[in-house]
Amino acid sequence: MKSIEFVIERTIAAPIDQVFSRLVDIDGYDEWMPSKGTILKRTRQTSPGEVGLGTTFLDETTYGPTPGEIVELDAPREVVFHWWDKSKAGKLKTEGWPGYSLRTTGTQTLVRLHAKLNLYGAYRLAAPLFRRLAVRERTVTLEALKVSFEPISRPG
């Protein structure tokens, strides 16, 4: 197994409760994530009821469907998602834990993403490529989250 970890931070001009709500609204990702520059095509919650610990989801990506679940939840301060990709034989190829910690800074919210990615088997050999892809993907996510709270500017 090969592990990759990194941290990205963004300050978002919105109250912590609103930022947290948007992060855990799995079905809402399709509204604010960009359609270009990301491997994510769409995402949906696959378990019934309110979002909470153990809530499951399915990401449709350019590489195929990727299931996951919420494995840590402390509203409105922290949420950790766990996703995995398995071979047709059921062996783990990759799995990740993108976790978001939120902290109020005046009228804004500091969002700290700590991501961990594990690579198995032959995928370990492509660790530098997977790292670049993961950093790019998580940067796109945080930027899209930030932009989703910015007022829409209309030409004068």
N, C-alpha and C positions, 0 to 999 in steps of 0.2 A: 504494500500500500504506500502511496505517496500522498502527502498532505500539503495543501496550499492554503495560506491564510493571508488576509489583507484587511485594511481598515480604510474607509472613506467617510468623510464628514461633510455635511452641508447645513447651512443655517437657512431656515424656512420662515418666511414672514407670515406666520399663522400661529394660533394658540396650540399648545401641545395636544389638547383633546381632539381638535380637528385633524391634526396631522396623524395622530394615532388611529383615529377612526378611518381615515383614508387608507392607511397601510393595512389594516385588518379587513377591509371591505374587499374581499377576494373578487367578487363579481364586478366590482367597480373599477378594477384595474384597466379593463378594456376602454373605459372612458378617458383615462388620463395618460396611459402609456402610448408612446408614438407608434405609428404603423411601420416606420422605417428606422433602420439603425439598431434593431434589436432582434434577437432570435424568437422572442415571444410573439405569437400570433394572437392568441386569446387565452383567457384563463377562466375557470369556473369552479365554484364550490361544489363538492360532490357529496358532502354530508348534510343532513337536514338541520334546520334550526339556526339559532344565533351563532355567530363566530365565537369560538372559545378554544380552550385547550383540547387538542385532538381533532379539531375541524380538519377535514380533508379537502384537497383540491386537485385539479388536473390542469397543467399548463400544456397548451398545444404550441409546440415550437417548430422551428424549421427542421429540427432533428427528430421530430416525432413527439408523441405524448409523454409527459413527465408527471407522475403522481407525486403528491406530497401531503404534508400535514403540519399543523401548528404544534410545536413541541414545548414551547415556553410562552407564557402570556402573563404579563403583569401590567394591566391597563392603568394609566396611559403611558407607562414608562418603557416597556420592553415587549418585543415579540420576536420569536425565533421560529423560522420555517425550516422544515427538513424535506428535501426532495431527493429522489433517487432515479437511476436509470439502470435497468437490468437487461441482460441478454435474453434471447428467446428461451434459453435453457434455465433462466432464473438466477444467473450469477450477476452480482453487482459489478457494474462497469464504472459508474461514477455516483457520487452522492454529495449533497451540499447542505450547509446550514447558514443561510443568510439571516443574520440577526440584527435587529434595529433597536438601539437604545435612544430614548428621547429625553431631553432636558430643557426646561424653560430657561431662556436667557432674555429677560425683560419681556418684550411683547413678541418675541420670536421663539422658535424652537430649534435647538441644535439636535440634528439627527446623526447618530454615529452608527454606521454599518460595519459590523464585524462579520466577515464571510470566511467560512472554512469549506474547503473542497477536498474530498478524498478520491483518488484515482486508483483503480485496481487493474491487475493483469497488464496487458500490453498498453493500456491507456496511461500507465505511469511514464512511459517513454515520451509521451506528448505533453508532459507537465508544463513546459514553457508556453506552448500554444494554448492549453487550457487556462493557464493563469491570465494571459492576455485577453482571452475571450471572457473570462469571468469578471475581470476588472472592468472591461468595456461594458458588459451587460449591466453590472451593478451601478456603474457611473451613469449610464443611460436611465436606469430606474430612479436614482436619486435626483438627477436633473429634471426628469419628467414630473416627479413628485413636487419638486420646488416650483417649477413653472405652473403646475396645476393650481397653485395658490396665488399666482400673480394676476393682477387685474388685466383684462384684455384691453390693449390700447387700440384705439380706432383712429384712423387718419382724420385730421382736423377738418 
